[in-house]
Amino acid sequence: MNVLSVEDLRISYRSRGEWREVVHNVSFSIQRGEMLAFVGESGSGKTTTAQAIIGLLADNARRDAGRIVLNGEVISDWSAKRLNRLRGVSISLVPQDPGNSLNPVKTIGQQ
């Protein structure tokens, strides 16, 4: 069973009154024990994809399509309140520069 599955994720940003799709049909899955790294140029959608998965898109962004399944539960249409209960427990986002946001004395689980 996959721990995380993302299927056909599409994300748009609003700029100057218009919506522009910036993430196009991203799909992947991660099984228990696997690791995944998003690699790409600056502005290619790595952070936006991760933010969409955990429900933390910017105010000027929206998920246009896609299904997100975490531990067998479809979470893509959960409310912000419900997703908030998952963050830091079942799923987390480590920012691009973890040295400025993580305490090296604590384990990841403690943070």
C-alpha positions in Angstrom: 0.0 0.0 0.0 1.2 3.5 -0.8 1.7 5.9 2.0 1.2 8.9 -0.3 -0.3 9.0 -3.8 -0.7 12.1 -5.9 -2.7 11.8 -9.1 -2.9 14.4 -11.9 -2.3 17.4 -9.7 -2.8 20.7 -11.3 -2.2 24.1 -9.6 -2.7 27.6 -10.8 -1.6 31.0 -9.5 -3.6 34.3 -9.9 -1.5 37.1 -11.3 -2.8 40.4 -12.7 -6.4 39.2 -12.5 -5.7 36.0 -14.5 -5.2 32.4 -13.4 -2.1 30.6 -14.9 -1.5 26.9 -14.5 2.0 26.4 -13.1 1.9 22.7 -12.1 0.7 20.4 -14.9 -0.7 16.8 -14.2 1.9 15.7 -11.5 1.5 12.1 -10.4 3.6 10.0 -8.1 3.3 7.5 -5.2 5.5 6.7 -2.2 5.5 3.4 -0.4 6.5 2.8 3.2 10.3 3.0 3.5 10.7 4.9 0.2 12.1 8.4 -0.1 11.2 10.9 -2.8 13.0 14.1 -3.8 11.6 16.9 -6.0 14.4 18.2 -8.1 14.2 21.0 -10.6 15.0 24.6 -11.5 13.9 27.5 -9.3 10.3 28.2 -10.0 9.5 24.7 -11.4 6.8 24.0 -8.9 8.5 21.9 -6.3 7.4 23.9 -3.2 4.0 24.6 -4.7 3.4 20.9 -5.2 4.5 20.1 -1.6 2.3 23.0 -0.2 -0.7 21.6 -2.2 -0.3 18.2 -0.7 -0.4 19.5 2.9 -3.1 22.1 2.1 -1.0 25.2 2.6 -1.2 26.9 -0.8 -0.8 30.7 -0.9 -3.9 32.8 -1.0 -3.3 33.5 -4.7 -3.0 29.8 -5.6 -5.5 27.0 -6.1 -5.6 23.3 -6.8 -7.5 22.9 -10.0 -7.4 19.1 -10.2 -5.8 16.1 -8.7 -6.4 13.5 -6.0 -4.2 13.2 -2.9 -4.3 10.0 -0.9 -2.5 9.7 2.5 -2.4 6.3 4.2 -5.4 5.1 2.2 -7.6 8.2 2.8 -8.4 10.7 0.1 -7.4 14.0 1.7 -7.5 16.3 -1.3 -11.0 17.7 -0.5 -10.6 17.9 3.3 -11.2 21.2 5.0 -8.2 23.3 6.3 -9.2 22.5 9.9 -9.2 18.7 9.2 -5.9 18.9 7.3 -4.4 20.9 10.2 -4.8 17.9 12.5 -2.5 15.9 10.1 0.3 18.4 9.9 3.2 17.6 12.0 1.7 14.2 12.9 1.2 12.2 9.7 2.7 14.6 7.2 5.1 17.6 7.3 7.0 19.9 5.0 10.7 20.5 5.5 11.6 23.8 3.8 14.3 24.3 1.3 16.8 25.5 3.9 16.2 23.2 6.9 19.2 24.7 8.7 17.2 27.9 9.4 14.0 26.2 10.4 15.0 22.9 12.2 16.7 22.6 15.6 19.7 20.2 15.2 19.4 19.2 18.8 15.9 17.8 18.4 14.7 14.8 16.3 12.4 15.5 13.4 9.5 13.9 15.4 10.0 16.4 18.2 9.7 19.4 15.8 
